[in-house]
């Protein structure tokens, strides 16, 4: 267990509802709540924005100074740090299953089999996936989208006439992520495993042995490590070499008698934040495994459900399934 502690540097927050996602809208910490609201926190006040009225927020991701949210009412909404709300799309009651954004304002979302990409100018293109889509990500280069579905993943250029590229592996693929350098794709699966492909030649690699499903994936800033949830430690796979984790053992960080539910790599250092099902939160340094406690497990605490670093890596925002939350200010 961690011997050092940062608990004195955490400001507790009461979100008032289970936290679906966390982000920084510019410099403002923001929490997307399952009850359909977005909570903005500042040193002076809190502001609650009704993003989905009576519906639940299922997925949310930041885009600059906006929080893009998708709900079980079929709406995709942008909540601004000034309190404004803009409807991006309405899928007529079909659940929004996945969302992704990129820095220029482009947005992609899925509802059932349909994937819709909206570029920075507002033009929307639709891709009919082979099956329901649970994971989306923008590739780091070009206007290209990674899509997770049954029996593999697809890379789609919305503005290109060329057919999409298919990456095959049998089974149900859930979350998807691309390494920051664009060399690898990785998906979590229904079968308590991960799968990855080298983008250049579609060489695939399987990562198994998890006791639970892996739904949180986070790359290190240098693309050398992929941190994952789903075990009683953060499982961190090596991707520095051209063959990624093939024939290599992962690192295990912060082993406890509780499963890791969320992971988030620091944006500039080899440090990963990892939250557990009992509400505890640690920072773990790669590769020596040094641990620092951020939040002790509260009595009756629920799982950490959201983590987000600010752009500079000086603050860490977290939220839990019981509506508890907090903001860590890293000491200088």
C-alpha positions in Angstrom: 0.0 0.0 0.0 1.1 3.6 -0.6 3.2 5.0 2.1 3.1 8.6 0.8 -0.1 10.7 0.7 -1.6 13.6 -1.2 -5.0 13.4 0.7 -4.4 16.8 2.2 -4.3 18.4 -1.3 -7.8 17.1 -2.3 -10.8 19.3 -2.2 -13.9 17.2 -1.7 -16.9 17.8 -4.0 -20.5 16.6 -3.7 -21.8 15.9 -7.2 -25.2 14.9 -5.9 -25.6 12.0 -8.4 -23.5 9.2 -9.8 -20.7 10.5 -12.0 -20.6 9.4 -15.6 -17.5 11.3 -16.8 -15.0 14.0 -15.7 -13.2 16.6 -17.7 -11.7 20.1 -17.7 -13.4 22.6 -19.9 -10.5 24.9 -20.4 -9.5 25.4 -16.7 -12.9 24.6 -15.3 -13.4 21.2 -13.7 -16.7 19.6 -15.0 -18.6 16.4 -14.0 -21.2 14.8 -16.2 -23.8 13.2 -14.0 -26.0 10.2 -14.7 -29.1 12.3 -13.7 -28.7 14.3 -16.9 -26.8 17.4 -15.6 -23.3 18.8 -16.0 -21.7 20.2 -12.8 -19.1 23.0 -13.3 -17.0 23.8 -10.3 -15.0 27.0 -9.7 -13.3 28.4 -6.6 -16.3 30.6 -6.0 -19.3 28.7 -7.0 -20.9 25.7 -8.6 -23.1 25.7 -11.7 -25.4 22.9 -12.8 -26.4 22.7 -16.4 -29.4 20.6 -17.5 -28.0 18.8 -20.5 -30.6 16.1 -21.0 -33.6 17.2 -18.9 -35.2 14.0 -17.5 -32.9 11.6 -19.3 -29.6 9.9 -18.1 -26.2 10.8 -19.5 -24.7 7.6 -20.8 -21.4 8.9 -22.3 -19.6 12.2 -22.2 -16.3 13.6 -23.4 -14.7 17.1 -23.4 -14.1 19.1 -26.6 -12.2 22.3 -25.8 -14.5 24.5 -23.6 -17.5 22.2 -24.1 -18.7 18.9 -22.6 -20.3 16.7 -25.2 -22.9 14.4 -23.7 -25.0 11.5 -25.0 -28.1 10.3 -23.3 -30.7 7.6 -23.3 -33.1 10.1 -24.9 -31.1 9.9 -28.1 -29.7 13.4 -27.9 -26.1 14.6 -28.3 -25.7 17.9 -26.5 -22.8 20.3 -26.0 -22.7 22.0 -22.6 -20.5 25.1 -22.5 -18.5 26.4 -19.6 -20.6 29.6 -19.7 -23.7 27.5 -19.0 -25.0 27.4 -22.6 -26.4 24.2 -24.1 -26.5 23.3 -27.8 -28.2 20.3 -29.3 -25.8 18.6 -31.8 -28.1 15.7 -32.8 -31.3 13.8 -32.0 -31.5 10.1 -32.7 -35.2 10.0 -31.7 -34.9 8.1 -28.5 -32.2 5.6 -29.5 -29.5 5.4 -26.9 -26.2 7.1 -27.6 -23.8 4.3 -27.0 -20.4 5.9 -27.7 -18.9 9.3 -28.2 -15.5 10.7 -29.2 -14.2 14.2 -30.0 -11.0 15.9 -31.2 -9.4 19.2 -30.7 -10.8 20.9 -33.8 -14.4 20.4 -32.7 -15.2 17.3 -34.7 -17.5 14.8 -33.0 -18.5 11.2 -33.6 -21.2 9.2 -31.9 -23.0 5.9 -32.3 -26.6 4.8 -31.9 -27.1 1.1 -32.5 -25.2 0.2 -35.8 -25.1 3.8 -37.1 -22.0 5.9 -36.6 -22.3 9.6 -37.4 -19.3 11.9 -37.8 -19.7 15.6 -37.6 -16.7 17.6 -38.8 -15.6 21.0 -37.5 -17.8 22.8 -40.0 -21.0 20.8 -39.0 -21.2 18.4 -42.0 -22.4 15.0 -40.9 -21.5 11.6 -42.6 -23.0 8.2 -41.6 -21.3 4.8 -41.5 -23.4 1.7 -41.1 -21.3 -0.6 -38.9 -21.6 -4.4 -39.1 -23.2 -4.5 -35.6 -23.9 -2.3 -32.7 -21.1 0.0 -31.8 -19.9 0.4 -28.2 -16.5 2.1 -28.8 -15.3 5.1 -30.9 -12.0 7.0 -31.1 -10.4 9.5 -33.4 -7.1 8.5 -34.8 -4.3 11.0 -33.9 -3.6 11.9 -37.6 -6.1 12.7 -40.2 -9.9 12.7 -40.1 -10.1 9.0 -39.4 -12.3 7.2 -36.9 -11.7 3.9 -35.1 -14.9 1.9 -34.5 -15.3 -1.2 -32.2 -18.0 -3.7 -33.0 -18.7 -7.4 -33.1 -15.8 -9.5 -34.7 -13.3 -6.6 -34.7 -12.8 -3.0 -35.5 -13.0 -0.6 -38.4 -11.0 2.4 -39.5 -13.2 4.8 -41.4 -12.3 8.0 -43.3 -15.6 9.9 -43.5 -14.5 12.1 -46.3 -12.7 9.5 -48.4 -14.2 7.4 -51.2 -11.9 4.5 -50.3 -13.5 1.6 -48.4 -12.8 1.4 -44.6 -10.1 -0.9 -43.2 -11.3 -3.9 -41.2 -9.4 -5.4 -38.3 -10.7 -8.8 -37.6 -10.9 -10.8 -34.4 -13.9 -12.9 -33.3 -15.9 -11.8 -30.4 -17.6 -8.7 -29.0 -15.4 -5.6 -28.9 -16.4 -2.8 -26.5 -14.1 0.2 -25.8 -11.5 1.2 -28.4 -8.4 3.4 -28.2 -5.5 4.4 -30.5 -2.0 5.0 -29.3 -1.0 8.7 -29.4 1.6 7.9 -32.1 -1.1 6.1 -34.2 0.8 2.7 -34.4 -1.6 0.6 -32.4 -5.3 0.0 -31.9 -6.6 -1.7 -28.8 -10.1 -2.8 -27.8 -11.6 -4.3 -24.6 -13.8 -7.4 -25.1 -16.8 -9.1 -23.6 -14.6 -12.0 -22.7 -12.5 -10.3 -20.0 -9.7 -9.7 -22.4 -8.1 -7.1 -24.6 -7.1 -7.3 -28.3 -4.7 -5.1 -30.2 -3.6 -4.6 -33.7 -0.6 -2.9 -35.3 -2.2 -0.5 -37.7 0.5 -0.7 -40.4 -0.1 -4.4 -41.2 -3.0 -5.5 -39.0 -0.8 -7.9 -37.0 -2.9 -8.7 -34.0 -2.1 -9.5 -30.3 -4.3 -10.8 -27.5 -4.0 -9.8 -23.8 -6.0 -12.1 -21.5 -6.2 -13.2 -17.9 -8.5 -10.5 -16.5 -11.0 -11.5 -13.8 -13.4 -8.8 -15.0 -14.2 -6.8 -18.0 -11.8 -4.0 -18.9 -13.7 -0.8 -19.7 -11.1 1.9 -18.8 -8.0 2.2 -21.1 -5.4 5.0 -21.0 -2.1 5.5 -23.0 1.0 7.1 -21.6 1.9 10.3 -23.4 4.9 8.6 -25.2 2.7 5.7 -26.4 5.0 3.2 -24.6 2.4 1.9 -22.1 -1.3 1.1 -22.0 -2.9 1.1 -18.6 -6.1 -0.9 -18.1 -8.7 -1.6 -15.4 -10.4 -4.9 -14.7 -8.1 -6.6 -12.1 -7.0 -6.0 -8.5 -4.1 -3.9 -9.8 -3.7 -1.6 -12.8 -2.4 -3.9 -15.6 0.0 -1.9 -17.8 1.1 -3.4 -21.1 4.3 -2.4 -22.9 3.9 -1.0 -26.5 7.3 0.6 -27.1 8.6 -2.1 -29.5 7.1 -2.8 -32.9 5.5 -6.0 -31.6 3.9 -4.4 -28.7 3.1 -6.7 -25.8 3.7 -10.0 -27.7 5.8 -12.3 -25.4 6.1 -9.6 -22.8 4.5 -9.5 -19.3 2.6 -6.5 -18.2 3.4 -4.4 -15.2 1.1 -4.6 -12.2 0.7 -1.5 -10.1 -1.2 -0.9 -6.8 -2.3 -4.5 -6.1 -5.2 -4.6 -3.5 -8.1 -6.7 -2.5 -10.3 -4.5 -4.7 -10.6 -4.2 -8.5 -9.4 -1.2 -10.4 -12.3 0.5 -12.2 -10.7 3.6 -13.7 -7.2 4.5 -15.0 -5.8 7.8 -16.4 -2.2 8.4 -17.4 -0.7 11.8 -16.5 -0.4 13.9 -19.7 3.3 14.5 -19.4 4.8 12.0 -16.9 4.9 8.2 -16.5 2.4 8.3 -13.6 -1.0 6.7 -13.7 -4.0 7.6 -11.6 -6.1 4.5 -10.7 -9.4 4.3 -8.9 -10.9 1.2 -7.3 -14.3 -0.3 -6.7 -14.2 0.7 -3.0 -13.6 4.4 -3.8 -9.8 4.5 -3.1 -7.6 6.4 -5.5 -3.8 6.1 -6.0 -1.1 7.5 -8.2 1.4 4.9 -9.4 4.7 5.7 -11.0 6.0 3.7 -14.0 8.2 1.6 -14.1 9.3 1.4 -10.4 5.7 1.0 -9.0 6.0 3.7 -6.4 2.5 4.6 -5.0 1.0 7.7 -3.5 -2.4 7.7 -1.9 -4.9 10.4 -3.1 -8.1 9.2 -1.5 -8.6 6.5 1.1 -11.5 4.2 0.7 -14.4 5.7 2.6 -16.7 3.5 4.7 -19.3 2.2 2.3 -17.6 3.9 -0.6 -18.6 3.2 -4.2 -16.4 2.7 -7.2 -14.4 5.5 -8.8 -16.3 6.0 -12.1 -14.4 8.9 -13.7 -10.9 10.4 -13.8 -9.5 13.4 -15.7 -6.2 15.3 -15.6 -6.0 18.9 -16.7 -3.9 19.8 -19.7 -0.8 20.7 -17.7 -1.1 17.7 -15.3 -1.3 19.9 -12.2 -4.9 18.8 -11.2 -6.8 15.6 -11.1 -10.6 15.5 -11.0 -12.4 12.3 -9.9 -15.9 11.2 -9.4 -17.6 8.1 -7.9 -20.7 6.0 -8.4 -22.2 7.4 -5.2 -22.0 11.0 -6.2 -18.8 11.7 -4.2 -16.0 13.6 -6.1 -12.9 15.6 -5.5 -10.2 17.7 -7.0 -6.5 17.0 -6.4 -4.1 20.0 -6.7 -0.6 18.6 -7.1 1.9 20.3 -4.9 4.7 22.2 -6.6 
